[in-house]
Amino acid sequence: MSKSIVRTDKWKLNPSPEVMKHLEGTVNEYRAYCKALSYVVMANWSVISTAKSQCSAVEKLIHRTSANPNPKHPYFGKRFYKFPSYLRRAAIEFVCGQVSSFLTRYQLWQSGIGRHKQAKPPKFNPEAGCYPALYRGQCIKFQEDFTVAEIKVWNGSDWVWASVQVVGLRQHHLLSYSKGLSPYLIVKQGKAHLSVPFKLHPQKLSGELVCAVDVGINTTATATIVNSGGTVISRKFFHRGGDIDRRDKVLQQIRNKAKQTKKLHKGFCKGLYRRAKGINHNMAQHISKEIVQFALQYGASVIVFEDLKAWKPKGGRKRSTLKQRFHGWLHRLLVQLTENKFVESGGKVELVYPRGTSSWAYDGSGKLQRSKKNYALATFQSGKRYNADLNGSCNIGARYWAYKLKLAYRNGRQLSSSKSSGDKQRMPVTLSALWDREAAHVRVRVSVT
């Protein structure tokens, strides 16, 4: 059975003005309930924490039933009239988690475990900005096409059902291997939406193809489909020049403002930095989606990147734009977003050793030379001209297969035949290593026949 993953969709709501007031009242009533419940849980935590069921222990303190006619805190039955049982249990679970977290952090502070000796003790905030969890069937009901939702809301005097139009649906509810969980009602800044989690059970992909991706600066990403024999099935460049131009214009505005300021204060150009970061993130979202679609189109089960987690780029000459280009480089962000999307389809993302992928020719002819006028262009020892990023993506795919086929050690860093020390230069893994292996197998088959 495949591993389950959880993804959350944002479904926007389009309520009428009257229903909007009721949705706001529902959130406020739920938060007031959680605030009052916080004091009860904190005061009785020694009993609640040791109980077999924390939810049952708290309900015994606040909820009146025929088996429990005299609860210790009857305030909840008077103040929160007909509070739904499922909302009550969701509030109990939330508050118990808040109290447990606070007491753990407080005990760590008392023991002296902290950032520094003068660290202040943590404070418990009973007015947490929580939102109600709407259990399906009891607090929320959807139509078959999910265009309308019936939500149980607080109208100021009673709990009633309100009909709300749902707009902006995503795709997770259409998947055959997804299961919808209880959504959260989010109301803020005069708008409302549902935060709907889905538990996915994707079928694990398998095959003899991988998608190797080289993350660059001249070209945002270059992908190559490679099989275990070193055959390149397809290749594609991913580059969003319009987004890069918009981001660079924003960064140029920041530089112009910095030239007019003697001392940069805290929060300098905060809005422009936020805008540039948003453009970069949007660009990474689109490119990661395109990479996943490209991999699935050719049946690749693995997407391979370079392991650049601890690598720090060096800037260029003085007054060059290289530092700025590295600053906007889609480094770990693109890998993370691609992995988040690809695992939903049953694939996986692997990382390989990066050194030498772009500086050695994929055909095994040796080191290549980069053009000073056009750094994206590379020249092999044989005089052949080739795209440097495309060459790097081929070598990235080769290193993955070399490690899986046990042709190399240390995650495809070098060929196994070069383990011993000596004058022989250690050759990094390139695409030609897979060609040599395939040619050796062909010779063996021919000799046997």
C-alpha positions in Angstrom: 0.0 0.0 0.0 1.3 3.4 -0.9 2.1 6.1 1.6 -0.7 8.6 2.3 -0.1 12.3 2.0 -2.3 15.3 2.9 -2.8 18.3 0.7 -5.0 21.3 1.5 -7.1 23.2 -1.0 -8.6 26.7 -0.6 -12.2 26.9 -1.6 -13.5 30.5 -1.7 -17.0 31.2 -0.4 -19.4 33.8 -1.8 -21.9 34.4 1.0 -24.6 37.0 1.1 -24.0 40.0 3.6 -26.4 38.4 6.1 -24.7 35.0 6.0 -21.3 36.7 6.1 -22.2 38.2 9.5 -23.2 34.8 10.7 -19.9 33.3 9.5 -18.0 36.0 11.4 -20.2 35.3 14.5 -19.5 31.6 14.3 -15.7 32.2 14.3 -16.0 34.7 17.2 -18.2 32.3 19.2 -15.8 29.4 18.6 -12.9 31.5 19.7 -14.7 32.7 22.9 -15.4 29.1 23.7 -11.8 28.1 23.2 -10.7 31.1 25.4 -13.0 30.0 28.3 -12.0 26.4 27.8 -8.3 27.3 28.1 -8.6 28.4 31.7 -10.4 25.2 32.6 -7.9 22.9 30.9 -4.9 24.8 32.4 -6.4 24.6 35.9 -7.1 20.9 35.7 -4.2 19.8 33.5 -2.8 17.4 36.1 -6.0 15.3 35.9 -6.6 15.8 32.2 -3.1 14.8 31.0 -3.2 11.5 32.8 -6.7 10.5 31.7 -7.2 7.7 29.2 -9.2 10.1 27.0 -8.4 13.8 27.4 -11.6 14.8 25.4 -13.8 12.7 27.7 -12.1 14.1 30.8 -12.7 17.7 29.7 -16.3 17.0 28.7 -16.9 15.7 32.2 -15.8 19.0 33.7 -17.9 21.3 31.4 -20.8 19.3 29.8 -24.0 18.4 31.5 -25.6 15.0 30.6 -27.9 12.6 32.3 -24.9 10.6 33.5 -23.1 13.8 34.6 -25.9 16.1 35.9 -23.5 18.4 37.9 -20.4 19.3 36.0 -17.7 21.2 37.8 -18.0 24.2 35.4 -21.7 24.8 34.6 -20.8 28.2 33.0 -20.4 26.6 29.5 -24.0 25.3 29.4 -25.3 28.8 30.2 -23.0 31.0 28.2 -22.7 28.8 25.0 -26.3 27.8 24.3 -26.7 24.6 22.3 -23.0 24.6 21.3 -22.6 21.8 18.7 -21.0 18.7 20.1 -18.6 18.3 17.2 -17.4 21.9 17.5 -17.0 21.3 21.3 -14.8 18.3 20.7 -12.7 20.1 18.1 -12.2 23.0 20.6 -11.2 20.6 23.3 -8.5 18.9 21.1 -7.2 22.3 20.0 -7.0 23.7 23.6 -5.4 20.6 25.0 -2.7 20.9 22.3 -2.2 24.6 23.1 -1.8 23.9 26.9 0.5 20.9 26.4 2.7 22.9 24.1 2.9 25.8 26.5 3.7 23.7 29.6 6.4 21.8 27.7 8.1 25.1 26.6 7.7 26.4 30.2 9.4 23.4 31.6 12.3 23.7 29.2 12.7 27.4 30.2 12.7 26.4 33.9 15.4 23.8 33.3 17.6 26.5 31.6 17.3 25.1 28.1 16.9 28.1 25.9 18.5 30.4 23.4 20.3 32.4 26.1 20.4 32.7 29.9 18.4 35.9 29.9 15.5 34.4 27.9 12.1 35.4 29.2 9.6 32.7 30.1 7.0 31.8 27.5 3.5 33.3 27.8 0.3 31.5 27.4 -2.1 33.2 25.1 -5.8 32.1 25.6 -6.9 34.3 22.7 -5.4 32.2 20.0 -6.5 33.0 16.4 -8.1 29.6 15.9 -10.8 28.6 13.4 -13.5 26.0 13.7 -13.2 22.6 12.2 -16.4 21.7 10.4 -17.1 18.0 10.6 -18.8 16.6 7.4 -22.4 15.7 7.9 -22.7 17.4 11.4 -21.4 20.9 10.7 -21.1 21.1 6.9 -22.8 19.4 4.0 -21.8 19.7 0.3 -23.9 19.2 -2.8 -22.7 16.5 -5.2 -21.0 19.0 -7.5 -19.5 20.9 -4.5 -20.8 24.2 -5.7 -23.0 24.9 -2.6 -22.2 24.2 1.0 -24.6 24.0 4.0 -22.8 25.3 7.1 -24.1 25.3 10.6 -23.6 28.9 11.8 -24.3 31.0 14.9 -26.8 33.8 14.2 -26.6 35.4 17.6 -29.3 33.4 19.3 -29.3 29.9 17.8 -27.3 27.5 15.6 -28.9 27.3 12.1 -28.0 26.0 8.7 -26.9 28.6 6.1 -26.4 28.0 2.4 -23.2 29.4 0.9 -22.0 29.3 -2.7 -18.5 27.7 -3.2 -16.3 29.2 -5.9 -12.7 28.5 -6.9 -12.6 24.8 -6.6 -9.2 23.0 -7.1 -8.6 19.5 -8.4 -7.9 17.3 -5.5 -11.6 16.4 -4.9 -11.7 15.0 -8.5 -9.0 12.4 -7.9 -10.1 8.8 -7.5 -7.4 8.2 -4.8 -8.3 11.2 -2.6 -10.4 11.3 0.6 -11.9 14.6 1.8 -11.3 15.4 5.5 -13.1 18.0 7.7 -12.6 21.5 6.4 -11.8 24.6 8.4 -13.9 27.8 8.2 -11.5 30.8 7.7 -13.0 34.3 8.0 -10.7 37.3 7.9 -10.6 40.8 6.4 -14.2 40.6 5.3 -13.7 37.4 3.2 -14.4 33.8 3.9 -13.1 30.5 2.5 -12.8 26.8 3.4 -9.5 25.2 4.1 -10.2 21.6 2.8 -7.6 18.9 3.5 -7.5 15.7 1.4 -5.8 12.5 2.2 -4.2 11.1 -1.0 -3.2 7.5 -1.6 -1.3 7.7 -5.0 -0.1 4.6 -6.7 3.6 4.4 -6.8 5.2 5.0 -10.3 7.7 2.6 -11.7 9.7 2.5 -14.9 13.1 2.8 -16.6 13.0 6.5 -17.2 14.1 9.4 -15.1 13.7 13.2 -15.6 17.0 15.0 -14.8 16.7 18.7 -14.1 19.6 21.2 -14.1 18.7 24.4 -12.2 20.6 27.3 -13.8 20.8 31.1 -14.0 20.8 31.8 -17.8 18.0 29.2 -18.2 15.8 28.7 -15.2 15.7 24.9 -15.6 16.6 22.3 -18.2 15.1 18.8 -18.1 16.2 15.6 -19.9 14.5 12.2 -20.0 17.2 9.5 -19.7 16.9 5.7 -19.5 19.3 3.3 -17.8 21.2 2.8 -21.1 22.1 6.4 -21.5 19.6 7.1 -24.2 18.1 10.6 -24.2 14.4 10.4 -25.0 13.5 14.0 -24.8 14.7 17.4 -23.6 13.1 20.7 -22.7 14.0 24.2 -21.5 11.9 26.0 -18.8 12.4 29.7 -18.7 9.9 32.5 -17.9 11.6 35.6 -19.2 8.6 37.9 -18.6 8.5 37.1 -14.9 12.3 37.5 -14.6 12.1 41.0 -16.2 9.3 42.0 -13.8 11.3 40.8 -10.8 14.5 42.6 -12.0 12.6 45.8 -12.5 11.5 45.7 -8.9 15.0 45.0 -7.7 16.2 47.9 -9.8 13.8 50.1 -8.0 15.2 49.0 -4.7 18.8 49.8 -5.9 17.7 53.2 -7.0 16.1 54.0 -3.6 19.2 52.6 -1.8 21.5 55.1 -3.8 19.4 58.0 -2.4 19.6 56.8 1.2 22.7 57.2 3.3 21.7 54.6 5.9 19.3 51.7 5.2 16.8 51.4 8.1 15.1 48.2 9.2 12.3 47.3 6.9 13.8 49.3 4.0 11.7 48.8 0.8 9.8 46.1 2.6 6.9 46.2 0.1 9.2 46.0 -2.9 11.1 43.0 -1.5 7.8 41.3 -0.8 6.7 41.9 -4.4 10.0 40.5 -5.8 9.7 37.5 -3.6 6.1 36.9 -4.7 7.1 37.0 -8.4 9.9 34.6 -7.7 7.6 32.2 -5.8 4.9 32.4 -8.6 7.6 31.6 -11.2 8.7 28.6 -9.2 5.2 27.3 -8.9 4.6 27.5 -12.7 8.0 25.9 -13.6 7.7 23.1 -11.0 4.2 22.3 -12.5 5.6 22.2 -16.0 8.5 20.0 -14.9 6.1 17.5 -13.3 3.9 17.5 -16.4 6.9 16.9 -18.6 8.1 13.9 -16.5 4.6 12.4 -16.4 4.2 12.8 -20.2 7.1 10.5 -20.8 6.4 8.1 -17.9 9.3 9.1 -15.7 9.1 7.7 -12.2 11.9 9.8 -10.7 12.9 13.5 -11.0 16.6 14.1 -10.3 18.2 17.3 -9.1 21.6 18.3 -7.9 22.1 18.3 -4.1 22.9 22.0 -3.7 21.5 22.3 -0.1 24.8 23.5 1.5 26.2 25.1 -1.6 26.6 28.9 -1.5 27.2 30.8 -4.8 30.0 33.3 -5.2 29.4 36.8 -6.6 31.1 38.1 -9.7 33.2 41.1 -10.3 32.6 44.5 -8.7 29.4 46.2 -10.0 28.4 43.1 -11.9 24.8 41.8 -11.8 25.8 38.2 -10.9 25.1 38.7 -7.2 21.6 39.9 -8.0 21.0 37.0 -10.3 22.1 34.6 -7.7 19.8 36.4 -5.2 16.8 35.6 -7.4 18.0 32.1 -8.3 15.3 29.4 -7.9 17.5 27.1 -5.8 15.9 25.0 -3.1 12.5 26.5 -3.7 12.1 24.8 -7.1 13.2 21.4 -5.8 10.8 21.6 -2.9 7.8 22.7 -5.0 8.5 20.0 -7.6 8.7 17.3 -4.9 5.4 18.5 -3.3 3.7 18.1 -6.7 5.3 15.0 -8.0 4.7 12.8 -4.9 0.9 13.4 -5.4 1.3 11.4 -8.6 3.2 8.6 -7.0 6.7 9.7 -8.1 9.8 10.7 -6.0 12.6 13.2 -6.2 16.2 12.2 -5.8 19.4 14.3 -5.3 22.9 13.5 -6.7 26.3 14.9 -6.1 26.6 18.2 -8.1 30.3 18.8 -8.7 31.4 18.4 -12.3 28.0 17.9 -13.9 28.3 21.2 -15.9 32.1 21.3 -16.3 32.6 17.8 -17.8 31.3 16.8 -21.2 28.6 14.2 -21.3 30.4 12.2 -24.0 33.4 11.5 -21.8 35.8 13.6 -23.9 36.9 15.6 -20.8 36.4 19.1 -19.4 34.6 21.6 -21.5 35.2 25.3 -21.9 32.5 27.9 -21.4 32.2 30.8 -23.7 33.0 34.2 -22.1 30.5 36.0 -24.3 27.7 33.5 -23.9 28.2 31.4 -20.7 25.3 29.1 -21.7 27.4 27.8 -24.6 30.1 25.1 -24.0 32.8 23.8 -26.2 34.0 20.1 -25.9 37.5 18.9 -26.3 36.5 17.6 -29.7 35.4 21.1 -30.8 31.7 20.3 -30.5 29.5 23.1 -29.3 26.7 22.3 -27.0 24.3 24.0 -24.4 26.0 23.9 -21.0 22.7 23.4 -19.1 21.6 20.6 -21.3 25.0 18.9 -20.9 24.6 19.2 -17.1 21.1 17.7 -17.1 22.4 14.7 -19.1 25.2 14.1 -16.5 22.7 14.5 -13.6 20.6 11.7 -15.0 23.7 9.6 -15.6 24.8 10.0 -12.0 21.4 8.7 -10.7 21.6 5.6 -12.9 25.3 5.0 -12.1 24.5 4.9 -8.4 21.4 2.7 -8.9 23.3 0.3 -11.2 26.3 0.3 -8.8 28.6 1.7 -11.4 29.7 4.4 -9.0 29.9 5.1 -5.3 29.0 8.1 -3.1 25.7 8.8 -4.9 27.2 8.8 -8.3 30.2 11.0 -7.5 33.0 8.9 -9.3 33.3 5.7 -11.1 34.0 2.7 -8.9 37.1 1.8 -10.9 38.9 4.9 -9.7 38.7 4.1 -6.0 42.4 3.4 -5.6 44.9 6.2 -5.2 47.5 6.9 -7.8 48.4 9.3 -10.6 45.3 8.5 -12.6 42.8 11.3 -12.6 39.5 10.3 -11.1 36.8 10.6 -13.8 33.4 11.9 -12.6 30.3 10.1 -13.8 29.0 11.3 -17.1 26.5 10.0 -19.6 29.2 8.1 -21.4 29.5 5.7 -18.4 26.1 4.3 -19.2 27.0 4.0 -22.9 30.1 2.0 -21.9 28.0 -0.3 -19.7 25.5 -0.9 -22.5 28.2 -1.6 -25.1 29.8 -4.1 -22.7 26.5 -5.9 -22.3 26.1 -6.0 -26.1 29.5 -7.5 -26.5 28.8 -10.2 -23.9 25.5 -11.1 -25.6 27.2 -11.3 -29.0 30.0 -13.6 -27.7 27.5 -15.9 -26.1 25.5 -16.3 -29.2 
